[in-house]
Structures are given as C-alpha cells and as structure tokens.
Amino acid sequence: MHCLKSLRTANPGVLQLFKNAGISARVGADSIVLSRTQQPVPLPCWAAASPHTHRALHQQTGPDEDQGQPKSRWMSGVDDLLFYTITEGQEMIPLSQFISALRKTGLLTSDPRLRDCVHQMRLSTRDSIGPVMMDKKLFKKFVGNNIMLLTKAFKKKFIIPNFEEFTQQIDQMHESAQQQEIGQVADYIPQLAKFSPDLWGVSVCTIDGQRHSVGDTKVPFCLQSCVKPLEYAIAVHEFGGEHVHNFVGKEPSGFKFNKLSLNDDLKPHNPMVNAGAIVISSLIEPHSKKAQRFDYVMDFLKSMAGTEFVGFSNATFQSERETGDRNFAIGYYLKEKKCFPENADMIAALDFYFQLCSIEVTCESGSVMAATLANGGICPTTGERVLSAEAVRNTLSLMHSCGMYDFSGQFAFHVGLPAKSGVSGAVLLVVPNVMGMMCWSPPLDRLGNSVRGIHFCQVFSWKPSFITVTELFNTCIFQMFHPFCHLIPQDLVSHFNFHNYDNLRHFTRKHDPRRKSDSDPNKSVINLMFAAYRGDLDALRRFALSAVNMEQTDYDSRTALHIAAAEGHLEAIIFLTEICKVNPHMKDRWGNTPVDDATQFGHGVIVTFLQEYQSIYDERESQVSTEEQKPPLDTLKSLA
C-alpha cells in the first residue's frame, strides 16, 4: 500500500510486526459499553449494556504464505505478539527488563521449566561485553519451547493473574507479623535453641509455579512435626489409605501431641501426633535397610520440592535421640499395645522418626512442597506427579482437623485451611487448588505454634465498622484459647477469599486474587474501548494476546476501530487492521463506519488509510468466498 509508505510516524516496532506476522488473529473483548452522540464530544460516556453478537471471521492466508506450515506460522505470530507485549512496542530492550517482566508474573529464573531459556540468557551474557540488549531474534532464541508457558504468564492466565499486587499484600502481612516479639524458642531440643528469635520468613508457590519470598527464606531449618503429613502422604501413596489406617486412626485426639494415649481401637488417634507418626514411620519401606529407607523418603521430598533444597541436620538428629525420653516412652507403650506391624523394630522406627524430623528445608523449598499438595500431588515447577490423589486428599483432610496441635479447632474455624506446624517454628499452609505457603519463625506460643506464623495466618487489626456481636463473641473465645491474642482478629482469609467455606460468588467483602480484575464482561469491554480511545497500544496488545474479539460492540454498535478512527490514533488503527484484521465495514446505530467517523472528525490520513484497507479487506473476503464455493473434488485436488 502506497499509503503505508507515508506513515513513518507510526511506531517502527508495530510496522515491523505487520510485515512479519503470518496470522490473522481474530481478537477482541467481551461485550462493550460505550455511548456517544453524533456530535464531537471531549470524552466518551461509558455505561452498561448487553453484548451484541457479530460474525467471527475466519483466519486469512495471504497468497505469499506457506500453506504447508500453518502451525509454525501461528507460532511465529505468537512470538511477535508476545515480544512486543513485553517490550511495549520497542524493537530492543535490556535483558534485565525482560527478567523483571518475568518476575512480575511470578516466574523466577530458577524455575526448572525455564532451564533452557536461562541457559541461553547466560550464554548471551557471557559473550557480551556490556549490558545485553534483547531484540526479537534474540527473544525467539531465549523463548524456544517455553512459548506456551510465557504466553500464559503474560496473558495473565495463571491462578493469580495480578501476582505483583498479591505479593505486595503478602509483604504487608509479613511486616505486620514481624512486630510480634513474644514467644520462646524451643529449648527442649538443644539444637533448636540456637536459632535467633528474630528470624522470620514467608514463601509462596502457586499451582502454576508463581513464586514469592519475603524475609529469611533461604535459612535452612528442620521440618520437625511438619514432616508428619508428608510421611503419611508417602505411606498412603505406597500402600493405600485402607492399609495405613489399619494401624492409625483419623480423629483429633483432644490431648497434647506427645501424650501416651490411644483410641478405643488401641490405635494412635491420628498421624499428626507423635504416636501416630512413629507408627507411620514403621510402615515406610519396612523390608529395606535403614539407609535405603531414609534415601527413599528424601527422594520423595526432593521431588515434592521440585529438586530445591532438602537437607539433613545430623546435629539435630543426635539431639533428638539424646533428649527423646518421651518419644521412647511412647514407643514402648505402642509396642506393649501391639500397635506396630508384625516384625517391626520399634527402636529402628524411632530412629527413623528422629531422622525424618531432622530433615531440613528452607521456606522456599517448603512452599513448593505445600504447592505440590495444593496441586493434587503434581509438583508445579516440574510437572511430575509425586503423590496419588488419594494420598493428597487424605493428608489435607487430616491437616485441616489435626494439624495445629491443640489449636487445630480454632485454626480450622478462623482460617479454614489445611496446615501443619512444627516446634522449629515452621507452619506449612495449603490453599487447595491455589497455592502452598511455608512460614518460619522460631519463637513459639505455649501450644508449640510459631507466634509469627499464626499471626501471619491471622493478621490482627481493629476494624470497628465490620465488628458484629457474633464476631466479638468469637473473639473472646479465641482469646481464651490463644495466649498471645490481644486484638480483634482479621485473619489471612479475612482479606483473601481462601476459607474453605467462603462463598466465592456472593461474599463481596473479601478479595479473590484468583479472579482477574477484568473478569467482569462490562469492565473488560470498557478497558478495551478506553484503550482504543487513548490509543494505548500496550493494552491493545494484551487484549490481542488473550485472543479476545476486537469486533465486539457497545449498545451503539460501535467497535474499537470506530473509537480509534474518531480520536485519530493512527498506530491503534494500524494494529486493529493489519494485525487484528477487523471488519472495516461495521456500522454503528447511526449507520456510520469507521471511515465516516474519521471523516467527521477531520482525520484525512486515517480516511485514506482505511479506504485502502477496505479494498484489501474486500479482496480477501472475495477470495475466501471463492474458495468456499469450490466443488469438493476441486478442493481435494488443490489440497493434493
């Protein structure tokens, strides 16, 4: 088109995209709401309306395109759209800007799924003298086989679409809990007493592998009782729930976690108390040697952690053995009541239990373990199935009812999520089908739970406008049971819609980070039309990458092309026509096409451009109609 030659004011990145794109992506949005009068007005008037259904056009294939490689053509177009979405239309950006954009989606360069991508980045950095600048060619080299993952990330299709906003709220909660300076570091195991009471970290991992950490998240600490749900899950995965529960019950005990107590069937009450965990340890790989049994569990935990850090503290193990009189008493009591499987070695089971409690993780690796449970047993960062669905379901059920020592009922009531605490100061928290968290801070309350960990899950604040008589009564009961509760509790799930029994459709006072801010069709439409009004190419690219329909209209039957033409945004019009290939003949309720709007508002260059585009569009449409009218035999011959 000779008109395009004169349009050098357009962004060169957009123009280059037009030349290279081999797809006719039909893009747009849900129903749109935009009202306008026939006279020029300074700003559009937005209002709600129902959607209008329009014919979706088929993808067009130009005569110079290779019809034998439609998939590669499509992928090439996605590469281009993704590149310009990330670079905001620029032809070249610093590599650091690309990495920063990745982090905002929740993806880290340490993600195993991005191993090849990161390897290519390192090679480019090694071979470069100054800062690495990423152009489209280098971007395609980096992306490689990760195009689908990255497209999903930048289309905001992950479970937490606005991850940056979500992490800011997590940081605020972390800072709030940091102010808690009460509680005592566990000292009955000498090795645990060595940790500083000031340590405090929180890590998050979603089921899509989005990661965020704040605080002391790289310091190794022992799992202690947090290993109990994990070893139980391994046992159920290996033998099935029916076999495992021949030896251990499923009910909360109502007693301290280290009490010598059995249920009416002479079984430990559940796998989350010491007696139950000791019996479970005797079930795992019962015929293997001690070293093989330990390696077996370590391999499982490393798979759950996505190959991230899982270690072992021999010093803690020795401390456990030297100070484990209570656990030895429980072991002999279990042996007397014949709670172990036949031919099981009680001393070997105790040693194995001490070893498992001495396994080390960090908040970061622990959050991936929790996310594996949240993801139905599939590690989100590797895609490997580690645990069976039955194992995960049973484990989360027991964590919900028995995981927080004598505070389990209160925690289930206020937080409503599966969790497990340990005397090392760890809290393993699972939001099923959403994410996993690991909180860690050594100071404990009198029930053996991390003070800051509990505070993070139940962030206390005073909000008089929301306090009801029922909430005040619940608060009094809560304060009776929790020794460090002194304010009206607004827990983690008072802000986020995560409680198991929150109504996701009607409970509007809470924020659901899983829901996109533009999930409301009317809001989505407003965003699209306002992007056209402002000529916001970055926003238009995001809509295009999300494969929405640009030919949607408002109740006046106006499209984004109408708006852009009326406002004189040339680059937006080029994008809508050359990339999105929208229909230029669509009329609003006054019978005006985009060309008419451009004429009315005096945008002569745009009028010429749209008139030429109409001719090309009509020619393509006629070619498609001719192909559709061919006899079947002719069509088969042409395909052959």
C-alpha positions as CSV (number, residue, x, y, z in Angstrom):
1,M,0.0,0.0,0.0
2,H,1.4,3.4,-1.0
3,C,-0.4,4.9,2.0
4,L,1.7,2.9,4.4
5,K,4.9,4.3,2.9
6,S,3.9,7.8,4.1
7,L,3.0,6.7,7.6
8,R,6.5,6.7,9.1
9,T,5.3,8.4,12.2
10,A,4.0,5.0,13.3
11,N,6.0,3.0,15.9
12,P,8.6,1.1,13.9
13,G,8.1,-2.0,16.1
14,V,4.5,-2.1,15.2
15,L,5.2,-1.6,11.5
16,Q,7.8,-4.4,11.5
17,L,5.2,-6.7,13.3
18,F,2.8,-6.1,10.4
19,K,5.3,-7.2,7.9
20,N,6.3,-10.4,9.7
21,A,3.1,-11.5,11.2
22,G,1.7,-14.6,9.4
23,I,-1.6,-14.9,11.2
24,S,-4.9,-13.2,11.2
25,A,-5.6,-13.3,14.9
26,R,-9.2,-12.5,15.5
27,V,-9.1,-10.6,18.7
28,G,-11.4,-8.6,20.8
29,A,-13.2,-8.5,24.1
30,D,-16.4,-9.3,25.8
31,S,-19.4,-7.0,25.5
32,I,-18.6,-3.4,25.5
33,V,-20.3,-0.4,26.8
34,L,-19.7,3.0,25.2
35,S,-22.2,5.7,24.4
36,R,-21.7,8.6,22.0
37,T,-23.7,11.3,20.5
38,Q,-23.4,12.2,16.8
39,Q,-21.7,15.5,17.7
40,P,-18.0,15.7,18.7
41,V,-17.6,15.4,22.5
42,P,-14.5,15.9,24.7
43,L,-14.8,12.5,26.4
44,P,-16.8,9.3,25.7
45,C,-19.6,8.4,28.1
46,W,-19.4,4.9,29.5
47,A,-22.5,2.9,30.5
48,A,-23.5,-0.7,31.0
49,A,-25.1,-2.6,28.1
50,S,-25.7,-6.2,26.9
51,P,-23.4,-7.7,24.3
52,H,-24.1,-7.8,20.5
53,T,-23.1,-10.9,18.7
54,H,-21.2,-10.5,15.5
55,R,-19.9,-12.9,12.9
56,A,-16.4,-14.1,13.7
57,L,-14.1,-14.0,10.6
58,H,-12.0,-17.0,9.6
59,Q,-8.2,-16.7,9.6
60,Q,-6.9,-15.5,6.3
61,T,-3.9,-16.8,4.5
62,G,-2.2,-14.5,2.1
63,P,-1.0,-15.7,-1.3
64,D,2.6,-15.5,-0.3
65,E,2.2,-17.6,2.8
66,D,3.4,-21.2,3.1
67,Q,0.2,-23.2,3.5
68,G,2.1,-26.3,4.4
69,Q,3.3,-24.9,7.7
70,P,0.3,-23.3,9.5
71,K,1.5,-24.2,12.9
72,S,4.9,-22.7,12.5
73,R,3.2,-19.6,11.0
74,W,0.9,-19.4,14.0
75,M,3.8,-19.8,16.5
76,S,5.8,-17.1,14.7
77,G,2.9,-14.7,15.1
78,V,2.5,-15.5,18.8
79,D,6.3,-14.9,19.2
80,D,5.9,-11.5,17.7
81,L,2.9,-10.5,19.7
82,L,4.5,-11.7,22.9
83,F,7.7,-9.9,22.1
84,Y,6.0,-6.6,21.5
85,T,3.7,-7.1,24.5
86,I,6.8,-7.4,26.8
87,T,8.8,-4.6,25.1
88,E,5.7,-2.3,24.8
89,G,6.3,-1.9,21.1
90,Q,10.1,-1.3,21.3
91,E,12.4,-3.1,18.9
92,M,15.0,-3.7,21.6
93,I,15.1,-3.7,25.5
94,P,17.7,-4.6,28.1
95,L,17.7,-8.3,29.1
96,S,17.3,-7.2,32.7
97,Q,13.9,-5.6,31.7
98,F,12.7,-9.0,30.3
99,I,13.8,-10.8,33.5
100,S,12.0,-8.1,35.6
101,A,8.8,-8.6,33.5
102,L,9.1,-12.3,34.1
103,R,9.3,-11.8,37.9
104,K,6.2,-9.6,37.9
105,T,4.2,-12.6,36.6
106,G,5.7,-14.8,39.4
107,L,8.1,-16.8,37.3
108,L,11.7,-16.9,38.5
109,T,14.9,-17.7,36.6
110,S,15.4,-20.7,38.9
111,D,12.2,-22.3,37.6
112,P,13.2,-25.7,36.2
113,R,10.7,-25.2,33.3
114,L,12.8,-22.2,32.2
115,R,16.1,-24.0,32.3
116,D,16.8,-23.8,28.6
117,C,15.7,-20.2,28.4
118,V,18.0,-19.2,31.3
119,H,20.9,-21.2,29.8
120,Q,20.6,-19.2,26.5
121,M,20.5,-15.9,28.5
122,R,23.7,-16.9,30.4
123,L,25.4,-17.7,27.1
124,S,24.4,-14.3,25.7
125,T,25.6,-12.5,28.9
126,R,28.9,-14.4,28.8
127,D,29.6,-13.5,25.2
128,S,28.6,-9.8,25.7
129,I,31.0,-7.1,26.9
130,G,28.3,-4.6,28.1
131,P,24.6,-5.0,29.1
132,V,22.8,-7.4,26.8
133,M,20.1,-5.9,24.6
134,M,17.3,-8.2,23.6
135,D,15.8,-7.8,20.1
136,K,13.2,-10.0,18.5
137,K,15.7,-12.5,17.1
138,L,17.4,-13.0,20.5
139,F,14.0,-13.2,22.2
140,K,12.9,-16.1,20.0
141,K,16.2,-17.8,20.8
142,F,15.5,-17.4,24.5
143,V,11.9,-18.5,24.4
144,G,12.4,-21.7,22.5
145,N,10.0,-24.4,23.8
146,N,8.7,-22.1,26.6
147,I,6.4,-20.0,24.3
148,M,3.2,-21.6,25.7
149,L,4.3,-21.1,29.4
150,L,5.4,-17.5,28.8
151,T,2.2,-16.7,26.7
152,K,0.1,-18.0,29.6
153,A,2.1,-15.9,32.0
154,F,1.8,-12.6,30.1
155,K,-1.8,-13.3,29.2
156,K,-2.4,-13.4,33.0
157,K,-3.8,-16.9,32.8
158,F,-2.1,-18.1,35.9
159,I,-4.1,-18.9,39.0
160,I,-3.1,-15.5,40.5
161,P,-3.4,-13.1,37.5
162,N,-2.3,-9.9,39.2
163,F,0.6,-11.5,41.1
164,E,2.5,-8.3,41.8
165,E,-0.4,-6.8,43.6
166,F,-0.9,-10.0,45.6
167,T,2.7,-10.1,46.7
168,Q,2.5,-6.5,47.9
169,Q,-0.3,-7.6,50.2
170,I,1.8,-10.6,51.4
171,D,4.7,-8.3,52.2
172,Q,2.4,-6.1,54.3
173,M,1.2,-9.1,56.3
174,H,4.8,-10.2,56.7
175,E,5.7,-6.8,58.1
176,S,2.8,-6.8,60.4
177,A,3.8,-10.2,61.9
178,Q,7.4,-9.0,62.2
179,Q,6.3,-6.7,65.0
180,Q,5.4,-9.7,67.2
181,E,8.3,-10.2,69.6
182,I,6.7,-12.6,72.1
183,G,7.1,-16.3,72.4
184,Q,10.0,-18.6,73.3
185,V,12.4,-20.6,71.0
186,A,12.0,-24.3,71.7
187,D,14.9,-25.4,74.0
188,Y,14.0,-29.0,74.9
189,I,15.9,-30.0,71.8
190,P,19.3,-28.2,72.3
191,Q,20.0,-27.7,68.6
192,L,16.7,-25.8,68.1
193,A,17.6,-23.3,70.9
194,K,20.5,-22.0,68.8
195,F,18.2,-20.2,66.3
196,S,17.8,-16.4,66.6
197,P,14.3,-15.3,67.6
198,D,14.5,-12.5,65.1
199,L,14.4,-14.9,62.1
200,W,11.1,-14.6,60.1
201,G,10.3,-15.6,56.5
202,V,7.4,-16.4,54.3
203,S,7.5,-18.1,50.8
204,V,4.6,-18.6,48.4
205,C,4.3,-21.0,45.5
206,T,1.1,-21.3,43.4
207,I,0.0,-24.3,41.5
208,D,1.3,-22.6,38.3
209,G,4.7,-22.2,39.8
210,Q,4.4,-18.5,40.7
211,R,6.9,-17.7,43.4
212,H,7.4,-15.0,46.0
213,S,9.5,-14.9,49.1
214,V,10.0,-12.3,51.8
215,G,12.3,-12.3,54.9
216,D,14.7,-15.1,55.9
217,T,13.6,-17.6,53.3
218,K,16.9,-19.1,52.5
219,V,17.9,-20.2,56.0
220,P,17.7,-24.0,56.4
221,F,15.6,-25.3,59.4
222,C,14.3,-28.7,60.4
223,L,10.8,-29.8,59.5
224,Q,10.1,-31.4,62.9
225,S,6.4,-32.1,63.1
226,C,5.8,-30.6,59.6
227,V,7.2,-33.9,58.3
228,K,4.3,-35.8,59.7
229,P,1.8,-35.1,56.9
230,L,4.5,-35.7,54.4
231,E,5.5,-39.1,55.7
232,Y,1.8,-40.0,56.0
233,A,1.2,-39.0,52.4
234,I,4.1,-41.2,51.3
235,A,2.8,-44.2,53.2
236,V,-0.7,-43.8,51.7
237,H,0.8,-43.3,48.2
238,E,2.8,-46.5,48.7
239,F,0.2,-48.8,50.4
240,G,-3.2,-47.0,50.1
241,G,-5.3,-45.4,52.8
242,E,-7.1,-48.6,53.9
243,H,-3.8,-50.4,54.8
244,V,-2.4,-47.4,56.6
245,H,-5.5,-46.9,58.7
246,N,-5.3,-50.4,60.0
247,F,-2.6,-49.0,62.2
248,V,-3.6,-45.4,62.9
249,G,-6.9,-43.5,63.4
250,K,-8.3,-40.4,61.8
251,E,-9.8,-38.4,64.7
252,P,-8.4,-35.5,66.6
253,S,-7.1,-36.7,70.0
254,G,-8.1,-33.8,72.2
255,F,-4.7,-34.3,74.0
256,K,-1.2,-32.9,73.7
257,F,0.7,-34.1,70.7
258,N,3.2,-36.2,72.8
259,K,0.7,-37.8,75.2
260,L,0.7,-41.6,75.8
261,S,-2.8,-42.1,74.5
262,L,-4.6,-44.5,72.1
263,N,-8.2,-44.5,70.8
264,D,-10.8,-47.1,71.6
265,D,-9.4,-49.4,69.0
266,L,-6.0,-49.3,70.6
267,K,-4.5,-47.2,67.7
268,P,-2.8,-43.8,67.8
269,H,-5.5,-41.2,67.3
270,N,-4.1,-39.8,64.0
271,P,-0.9,-39.5,62.1
272,M,-0.3,-35.9,63.3
273,V,0.5,-36.8,66.9
274,N,3.8,-38.3,67.9
275,A,2.4,-41.8,68.5
276,G,0.8,-41.9,65.0
277,A,3.9,-40.5,63.3
278,I,6.1,-43.2,64.9
279,V,3.8,-45.9,63.7
280,I,3.7,-44.5,60.2
281,S,7.5,-44.4,60.1
282,S,7.5,-48.2,60.7
283,L,5.2,-48.7,57.6
284,I,7.5,-47.0,55.0
285,E,9.8,-49.4,53.2
286,P,9.6,-51.9,56.1
287,H,11.9,-54.5,54.4
288,S,14.7,-52.1,53.3
289,K,17.8,-51.2,55.2
290,K,17.9,-48.1,57.3
291,A,19.9,-46.0,54.8
292,Q,17.7,-47.1,51.9
293,R,14.5,-46.1,53.8
294,F,15.9,-42.7,54.6
295,D,17.0,-42.2,50.9
296,Y,13.6,-43.3,49.8
297,V,11.8,-40.5,51.8
298,M,14.5,-38.0,50.8
299,D,13.9,-38.7,47.2
300,F,10.2,-38.2,47.6
301,L,10.6,-34.9,49.4
302,K,13.1,-33.6,46.8
303,S,10.5,-34.5,44.1
304,M,7.8,-32.6,46.1
305,A,10.2,-29.7,46.4
306,G,10.9,-29.6,42.6
307,T,14.6,-30.5,43.3
308,E,15.1,-27.5,45.5
309,F,16.9,-27.6,48.8
310,V,16.2,-30.6,51.1
311,G,19.0,-31.4,53.6
312,F,19.6,-33.2,56.8
313,S,20.9,-31.9,60.2
314,N,22.8,-34.7,61.9
315,A,23.3,-32.4,65.0
316,T,19.5,-32.1,65.4
317,F,19.1,-35.9,64.9
318,Q,21.6,-36.6,67.7
319,S,19.9,-34.0,69.9
320,E,16.5,-35.7,69.2
321,R,17.9,-39.1,70.3
322,E,19.7,-37.8,73.4
323,T,16.6,-35.9,74.6
324,G,13.9,-38.2,73.3
325,D,12.8,-39.9,76.5
326,R,9.2,-39.0,76.0
327,N,9.2,-40.5,72.5
328,F,11.0,-43.6,73.7
329,A,8.2,-44.0,76.3
330,I,5.6,-43.6,73.6
331,G,7.5,-46.2,71.5
332,Y,7.5,-48.8,74.3
333,Y,3.8,-48.1,75.0
334,L,3.0,-48.7,71.4
335,K,5.0,-51.9,71.4
336,E,3.2,-53.1,74.5
337,K,-0.2,-52.4,72.9
338,K,0.9,-54.2,69.7
339,C,0.4,-51.1,67.5
340,F,3.3,-51.8,65.2
341,P,3.1,-54.0,62.1
342,E,4.3,-57.6,62.6
343,N,8.1,-58.0,62.9
344,A,8.6,-54.2,63.1
345,D,11.6,-53.0,65.0
346,M,10.4,-50.3,67.5
347,I,13.9,-48.8,68.1
348,A,14.5,-48.7,64.3
349,A,11.1,-47.0,63.8
350,L,12.0,-44.4,66.5
351,D,15.4,-43.7,64.9
352,F,13.8,-43.3,61.5
353,Y,11.2,-40.9,63.0
354,F,14.0,-38.8,64.6
355,Q,15.8,-38.7,61.2
356,L,12.7,-37.6,59.4
357,C,12.1,-34.8,62.0
358,S,15.7,-33.7,61.4
359,I,15.3,-33.2,57.6
360,E,16.0,-29.6,56.6
361,V,14.2,-27.3,54.2
362,T,14.0,-23.6,53.5
363,C,10.9,-21.5,53.3
364,E,11.3,-21.6,49.5
365,S,11.6,-25.3,49.1
366,G,8.9,-25.9,51.7
367,S,6.5,-23.7,49.8
368,V,6.9,-25.9,46.7
369,M,6.2,-29.0,48.9
370,A,3.0,-27.3,50.1
371,A,2.1,-26.3,46.5
372,T,2.5,-29.9,45.4
373,L,-0.2,-30.8,47.9
374,A,-2.3,-27.9,46.7
375,N,-1.8,-29.1,43.1
376,G,-3.2,-32.6,43.8
377,G,0.2,-34.3,44.1
378,I,1.8,-32.8,41.0
379,C,4.9,-30.6,41.6
380,P,4.0,-27.2,39.9
381,T,7.6,-26.4,38.9
382,T,8.5,-29.8,37.3
383,G,5.1,-31.2,36.3
384,E,6.0,-34.5,37.9
385,R,3.3,-36.5,39.7
386,V,4.7,-37.2,43.1
387,L,1.7,-38.3,45.2
388,S,-1.5,-40.1,44.3
389,A,-4.8,-38.2,44.5
390,E,-5.9,-40.4,47.5
391,A,-2.7,-39.5,49.4
392,V,-3.2,-35.8,48.9
393,R,-6.9,-35.8,49.8
394,N,-6.4,-37.8,53.0
395,T,-3.4,-35.7,54.0
396,L,-5.2,-32.4,53.6
397,S,-8.2,-33.7,55.5
398,L,-6.1,-34.7,58.5
399,M,-4.0,-31.4,58.3
400,H,-7.3,-29.5,58.4
401,S,-8.6,-31.3,61.5
402,C,-5.5,-32.2,63.4
403,G,-2.5,-30.3,62.1
404,M,-2.1,-27.4,64.6
405,Y,-1.7,-29.3,67.9
406,D,-4.3,-28.2,70.4
407,F,-5.0,-25.1,68.3
408,S,-6.4,-27.2,65.4
409,G,-10.0,-26.4,66.0
410,Q,-9.5,-22.7,66.4
411,F,-7.3,-22.6,63.3
412,A,-9.9,-24.5,61.3
413,F,-12.6,-22.2,62.5
414,H,-10.8,-18.9,61.8
415,V,-8.6,-19.8,58.8
416,G,-10.3,-22.9,57.4
417,L,-7.3,-24.2,55.6
418,P,-5.1,-27.3,55.9
419,A,-1.9,-26.6,57.9
420,K,0.8,-28.2,59.9
421,S,3.1,-26.6,62.5
422,G,6.4,-27.8,64.0
423,V,8.4,-26.8,67.0
424,S,11.1,-25.5,64.8
425,G,8.8,-22.6,64.1
426,A,7.5,-23.8,60.8
427,V,3.9,-23.6,59.5
428,L,3.1,-25.5,56.3
429,L,-0.1,-23.9,54.9
430,V,-2.0,-25.3,51.9
431,V,-4.7,-23.4,49.9
432,P,-6.1,-26.3,47.9
433,N,-6.1,-25.8,44.1
434,V,-4.4,-22.4,44.6
435,M,-1.0,-22.3,46.4
436,G,1.2,-23.5,49.2
437,M,3.0,-21.4,51.8
438,M,5.8,-22.0,54.3
439,C,6.1,-19.6,57.2
440,W,9.0,-19.9,59.6
441,S,9.9,-18.1,62.8
442,P,11.4,-19.9,65.9
443,P,9.6,-18.2,68.8
444,L,6.6,-20.4,69.8
445,D,3.5,-19.9,71.9
446,R,2.6,-22.2,74.8
447,L,0.9,-24.6,72.4
448,G,4.0,-25.1,70.3
449,N,3.0,-23.0,67.3
450,S,5.0,-20.2,65.7
451,V,3.8,-16.9,67.1
452,R,4.6,-15.0,63.8
453,G,3.3,-17.9,61.7
454,I,-0.1,-17.9,63.4
455,H,-0.1,-14.1,63.3
456,F,0.5,-14.1,59.6
457,C,-2.4,-16.5,59.1
458,Q,-4.5,-14.4,61.4
459,V,-3.4,-10.8,60.9
460,F,-4.9,-8.8,63.7
461,S,-6.4,-5.4,63.1
462,W,-9.1,-3.2,64.5
463,K,-12.0,-2.5,62.1
464,P,-14.9,-1.3,64.1
465,S,-17.2,-0.9,61.1
466,F,-17.1,-4.6,60.5
467,I,-17.3,-5.9,64.0
468,T,-20.6,-7.6,64.9
469,V,-21.8,-9.1,68.1
470,T,-21.1,-12.6,66.8
471,E,-17.6,-11.6,65.8
472,L,-17.0,-10.0,69.2
473,F,-18.2,-13.2,70.9
474,N,-15.9,-15.3,68.7
475,T,-13.0,-13.0,69.5
476,C,-13.5,-13.6,73.3
477,I,-13.5,-17.4,72.8
478,F,-10.4,-17.0,70.5
479,Q,-8.6,-15.0,73.2
480,M,-9.3,-17.6,75.8
481,F,-7.5,-20.3,73.9
482,H,-4.7,-18.4,72.2
483,P,-2.2,-16.9,74.7
484,F,-1.0,-14.1,72.5
485,C,-4.2,-12.8,71.0
486,H,-4.9,-9.3,72.2
487,L,-6.7,-7.7,69.3
488,I,-9.8,-8.3,67.2
489,P,-8.6,-11.0,64.7
490,Q,-8.8,-10.4,60.9
491,D,-7.1,-13.5,59.6
492,L,-5.4,-14.1,56.3
493,V,-8.7,-15.2,54.9
494,S,-10.5,-12.0,56.1
495,H,-8.7,-10.3,53.3
496,F,-8.4,-13.2,50.8
497,N,-11.3,-15.4,49.8
498,F,-9.5,-18.6,50.8
499,H,-11.5,-20.0,53.7
500,N,-12.9,-23.4,52.7
501,Y,-16.4,-22.3,53.4
502,D,-16.3,-18.8,51.9
503,N,-18.9,-18.3,49.2
504,L,-17.0,-17.4,46.0
505,R,-19.9,-15.9,44.3
506,H,-21.7,-13.7,46.9
507,F,-19.2,-12.9,49.6
508,T,-18.1,-9.5,48.1
509,R,-16.3,-8.1,51.2
510,K,-13.2,-10.2,50.5
511,H,-10.7,-10.1,47.7
512,D,-10.3,-13.1,45.5
513,P,-6.8,-13.0,43.9
514,R,-7.7,-15.8,41.6
515,R,-10.1,-13.6,39.8
516,K,-8.9,-11.3,37.1
517,S,-9.8,-7.6,37.7
518,D,-11.3,-7.5,34.2
519,S,-13.3,-10.8,34.6
520,D,-16.5,-8.8,34.6
521,P,-17.5,-8.6,30.9
522,N,-18.6,-4.9,31.2
523,K,-15.3,-3.9,32.8
524,S,-13.4,-5.9,30.1
525,V,-15.2,-4.1,27.4
526,I,-14.7,-0.7,29.0
527,N,-10.9,-1.4,29.2
528,L,-10.8,-2.3,25.5
529,M,-12.7,0.7,24.3
530,F,-10.9,3.1,26.6
531,A,-7.6,1.6,25.2
532,A,-8.8,2.5,21.7
533,Y,-9.9,5.9,22.9
534,R,-6.4,6.6,24.3
535,G,-4.5,4.9,21.5
536,D,-3.0,2.6,24.2
537,L,-1.1,0.0,22.1
538,D,0.2,-1.8,25.1
539,A,-3.3,-2.5,26.3
540,L,-4.4,-3.5,22.9
541,R,-1.6,-6.0,22.6
542,R,-2.6,-7.6,25.9
543,F,-6.1,-8.0,24.6
544,A,-4.8,-9.5,21.3
545,L,-2.5,-11.9,23.2
546,S,-5.5,-13.0,25.2
547,A,-7.4,-13.9,22.0
548,V,-10.4,-11.8,22.7
549,N,-12.7,-10.5,19.9
550,M,-12.0,-6.9,18.7
551,E,-15.2,-6.8,16.7
552,Q,-17.4,-6.7,19.8
553,T,-19.6,-3.6,20.1
554,D,-21.3,-1.4,22.6
555,Y,-25.1,-0.8,22.6
556,D,-24.5,1.8,19.9
557,S,-22.9,-0.9,17.8
558,R,-19.5,0.9,17.8
559,T,-16.3,-1.0,17.7
560,A,-12.8,-0.2,18.9
561,L,-12.0,0.7,15.3
562,H,-14.8,3.4,15.4
563,I,-13.3,4.9,18.5
564,A,-9.7,4.9,17.3
565,A,-10.8,6.4,14.0
566,A,-12.8,9.2,15.7
567,E,-9.9,10.0,18.0
568,G,-7.3,9.9,15.3
569,H,-5.0,7.2,16.8
570,L,-3.1,6.0,13.7
571,E,-1.0,3.3,15.4
572,A,-4.0,1.8,17.1
573,I,-5.8,1.7,13.7
574,I,-2.8,0.1,12.0
575,F,-2.8,-2.5,14.8
576,L,-6.5,-3.2,14.6
577,T,-6.4,-3.6,10.8
578,E,-3.1,-5.1,9.9
579,I,-2.8,-7.5,12.9
580,C,-6.3,-8.0,14.2
581,K,-7.8,-7.7,10.7
582,V,-11.1,-6.3,12.0
583,N,-14.0,-5.7,9.7
584,P,-13.9,-2.0,8.5
585,H,-17.5,-2.1,7.2
586,M,-19.2,-2.5,10.5
587,K,-21.8,0.3,11.1
588,D,-22.9,1.8,14.4
589,R,-26.6,2.6,15.1
590,W,-26.4,5.8,13.1
591,G,-25.1,3.9,10.1
592,N,-21.6,5.2,10.3
593,T,-18.5,3.2,9.5
594,P,-15.0,3.9,11.0
595,V,-14.2,5.8,7.7
596,D,-17.2,8.0,8.3
597,D,-16.1,8.8,11.9
598,A,-12.6,9.6,10.7
599,T,-14.1,11.9,8.0
600,Q,-16.4,13.6,10.5
601,F,-13.6,14.4,12.9
602,G,-11.2,15.6,10.1
603,H,-8.5,12.9,10.2
604,G,-7.6,12.9,6.5
605,V,-4.7,10.5,6.6
606,I,-6.7,7.9,8.5
607,V,-9.5,8.2,6.0
608,T,-7.1,7.4,3.2
609,F,-5.6,4.5,5.1
610,L,-9.0,3.0,6.0
611,Q,-10.2,3.3,2.4
612,E,-7.3,1.4,1.1
613,Y,-7.7,-1.2,3.9
614,Q,-11.4,-1.6,2.9
615,S,-10.2,-2.5,-0.7
616,I,-7.7,-5.1,0.6
617,Y,-10.3,-6.5,3.1
618,D,-12.9,-6.9,0.4
619,E,-10.4,-8.6,-1.9
620,R,-9.6,-11.1,0.8
621,E,-13.2,-11.7,1.6
622,S,-13.9,-12.4,-2.1
623,Q,-11.0,-14.9,-2.2
624,V,-12.4,-16.7,0.8
625,S,-15.9,-16.8,-0.7
626,T,-14.5,-18.3,-3.9
627,E,-12.6,-21.0,-2.0
628,E,-15.8,-21.9,-0.1
629,Q,-17.8,-22.2,-3.3
630,K,-15.4,-24.6,-5.0
631,P,-16.7,-28.1,-5.6
632,P,-15.5,-30.7,-3.1
633,L,-13.5,-32.5,-5.9
634,D,-11.7,-29.3,-6.9
635,T,-10.9,-28.6,-3.3
636,L,-9.5,-32.1,-2.8
637,K,-7.3,-31.7,-5.9
638,S,-5.9,-28.4,-4.7
639,L,-5.1,-29.9,-1.3
640,A,-3.4,-32.8,-3.0
